[in-house]
């Protein structure tokens, strides 16, 4: 039961982070630069898809243009990959 409660808390925190990204209250640069612990195991594609005027297709294209696999997690991104992704997203 404790594991279930913990998993539900993480899902709620991720949903709140995605809502804040969508609303523009939080920048993707801040999330990628210093990701909170609860988002490190989330797929990068899912987090990018929460951006305003972004969806799964644009998120997948952005990752592929940086040479990042679709299944890569936020915590699994290297420093170089984070920098490439942030630079790409600043251009949009």
C-alpha positions in Angstrom: 0.0 0.0 0.0 2.9 2.4 0.7 4.3 1.8 -2.8 0.9 2.5 -4.3 0.6 5.8 -2.3 4.1 6.8 -3.4 3.3 6.0 -7.1 0.1 8.1 -6.9 1.9 11.0 -5.4 4.5 10.9 -8.2 1.7 10.8 -10.8 0.0 13.8 -9.2 3.3 15.7 -9.1 4.0 15.0 -12.7 0.5 16.0 -13.7 0.9 19.3 -11.9 4.3 19.9 -13.5 2.8 19.3 -17.0 -0.2 21.6 -16.2 2.3 24.3 -15.1 4.3 23.8 -18.3 1.1 24.0 -20.4 0.0 27.2 -18.6 3.4 28.8 -19.1 4.0 29.1 -15.3 7.2 27.0 -15.7 9.8 26.9 -18.4 11.1 23.7 -20.0 14.6 25.1 -19.6 14.1 25.1 -15.8 12.8 21.5 -15.9 15.6 20.2 -18.1 18.3 22.2 -16.4 17.6 20.9 -12.9 14.9 18.3 -13.0 12.9 17.5 -9.9 13.4 14.0 -8.6 9.8 13.0 -9.4 10.2 13.8 -13.1 13.5 12.0 -13.7 11.9 8.7 -14.7 9.3 10.3 -17.0 9.9 10.0 -20.7 11.3 13.2 -22.3 8.7 12.9 -25.1 5.8 13.0 -22.7 7.2 16.1 -20.9 7.8 17.9 -24.1 4.3 17.1 -25.3 3.0 19.1 -22.4 4.4 22.3 -23.8 2.0 24.9 -25.3 1.5 24.3 -29.0 3.4 21.0 -28.8 2.1 17.5 -29.0 3.5 14.0 -29.4 4.5 14.5 -33.1 6.4 17.8 -32.4 8.0 16.3 -29.3 9.2 13.2 -31.2 10.6 15.4 -34.0 12.4 17.6 -31.5 14.0 14.6 -29.8 15.0 13.0 -33.1 16.5 16.2 -34.4 18.8 16.2 -31.3 19.6 12.5 -31.7 17.7 11.5 -28.7 15.7 8.2 -28.6 11.9 8.5 -28.0 12.1 6.3 -25.0 14.8 8.3 -23.2 13.8 9.6 -19.7 14.5 13.0 -18.4 17.0 11.6 -15.9 18.7 9.6 -18.6 19.6 12.6 -20.8 23.3 13.5 -20.9 24.4 17.1 -20.3 25.1 17.5 -24.0 21.6 16.2 -24.9 20.0 18.6 -22.4 22.0 21.5 -23.9 21.0 20.5 -27.5 17.3 20.2 -26.5 17.2 23.5 -24.6 18.9 25.3 -27.5 16.4 23.8 -30.0 13.4 24.7 -27.8 14.6 28.3 -27.3 14.5 28.8 -31.1 10.8 28.0 -31.3 
